[in-house]
Amino acid sequence: MVRRPNGMNAFEFSVLSALRAVQLARGCTPRVTAAPNVGATAQREVAEGKVLRFEHLTESLSEPRK
């Protein structure tokens, strides 16, 4: 079982791990020792802080376009 990092809620951990799992399935290089499946590898990467969210993207998307 992979523990999520402190300060990250379960939904955010799940979404970030799922997005990273898609990248790994497409052939991206894992940043940790590979697990038997891409989902577990993605969760390990997020838990160890090797994959982070990009906060500014959500802020810029919420602003109206001019």
Residue pairs with C-beta under 8 A, 6 or more apart in sequence:
2 40
2 43
2 44
2 47
3 47
4 10
4 13
4 46
4 47
5 13
5 46
5 47
5 49
8 16
8 46
12 53
13 43
13 46
13 47
16 46
16 51
16 53
17 39
17 42
17 43
17 45
17 46
18 39
18 42
20 42
20 45
20 46
20 51
21 38
21 39
21 41
21 42
23 42
24 30
24 38
24 41
24 42
25 38
30 41
30 45
31 45
31 50
31 51
32 41
32 44
32 45
32 48
32 50
33 44
34 41
35 41
35 44
42 51
45 51
